[in-house]
């Protein structure tokens, strides 16, 4: 199981550059896909102002106390102040906030006046990178092109060094996936297992489902698994009364999904909306998959939820799954 904020994984088990844990769990991220490898920055419009250097602390306090926690566009990856020498005077340029937080010049000036008596010399808009750079090289490039960036290392490297897995549990789930796939009655097919975290550092299996009709996405194993949780939730709410009645949450909030094959786009969006905690799958689905193969759902900016995505890359297990798949093709007279 993956955990954050606990004792870091021993470095021997972490391949930082390739995002691999224990040699068998490979991290899948949108930024690793071809469409996200470009050094082109996604830009956002922000308000920039000029003040005298002695008022820098006053403005920094306003940004810290009244802007950062309210502006939906995070700008913490930017250096907020830039000193500029002009003939015999020094000017301090500062990034205030996004134009979605304060839309007009009048709104900005009113906001600043409500919180401090800083004398804004000039106010204008510029475009800056909306997200942090993935590498030091790109950070330097964007700093030269747009606005100085604040580089504090790749946050994903920090995540990889802090994430831990109960590998005995993970391996047992993979074995169970393969065993259930072996019992499949249709081809093509996928198997899904849902589990939740328990206090003993393992997991509790909630459901095991198999796809019954791959031509209909509603019958995919992922959708059936979500449907199982939905029916369980209906019963829980029906029986819950009075002080024992718990609040209604997202169906699969922070649950773990294990799947033999990369889910299709529809299933992936269902996982996003159900707000799962993570997914581990064995085989990619180049034509229909919605994680690594297409759209990078689950780790895509602009959606209302993200979850951790891992691919099980133990070659022995992959070969076993492939062999079983070929046997199913022959058994059900499916042309290659």
HELIX and SHEET records of a PDB file:
HELIX    1   1 UNK A   11  UNK A   13  5                                   3    
HELIX    2   2 UNK A   30  UNK A   32  5                                   3    
HELIX    3   3 UNK A   34  UNK A   36  5                                   3    
HELIX    4   4 UNK A   53  UNK A   55  5                                   3    
HELIX    5   5 UNK A   56  UNK A   62  1                                   7    
HELIX    6   6 UNK A   63  UNK A   67  3                                   5    
HELIX    7   7 UNK A  105  UNK A  115  1                                  11    
HELIX    8   8 UNK A  136  UNK A  145  1                                  10    
HELIX    9   9 UNK A  155  UNK A  162  1                                   8    
HELIX   10  10 UNK A  167  UNK A  182  1                                  16    
HELIX   11  11 UNK A  217  UNK A  219  5                                   3    
HELIX   12  12 UNK A  221  UNK A  239  1                                  19    
HELIX   13  13 UNK A  242  UNK A  244  5                                   3    
HELIX   14  14 UNK A  265  UNK A  274  1                                  10    
HELIX   15  15 UNK A  315  UNK A  331  1                                  17    
SHEET    1   A 8 UNK A  14  UNK A  15  0                                        
SHEET    2   A 8 UNK A  20  UNK A  21 -1                                        
SHEET    3   A 8 UNK A  25  UNK A  27 -1                                        
SHEET    4   A 8 UNK A 308  UNK A 312 -1                                        
SHEET    5   A 8 UNK A 278  UNK A 283  1                                        
SHEET    6   A 8 UNK A 256  UNK A 261  1                                        
SHEET    7   A 8 UNK A 191  UNK A 197 -1                                        
SHEET    8   A 8 UNK A 203  UNK A 210 -1                                        
SHEET    1   B 4 UNK A  81  UNK A  86  0                                        
SHEET    2   B 4 UNK A  89  UNK A  98 -1                                        
SHEET    3   B 4 UNK A  43  UNK A  51 -1                                        
SHEET    4   B 4 UNK A 122  UNK A 129 -1                                        
END                                                                             
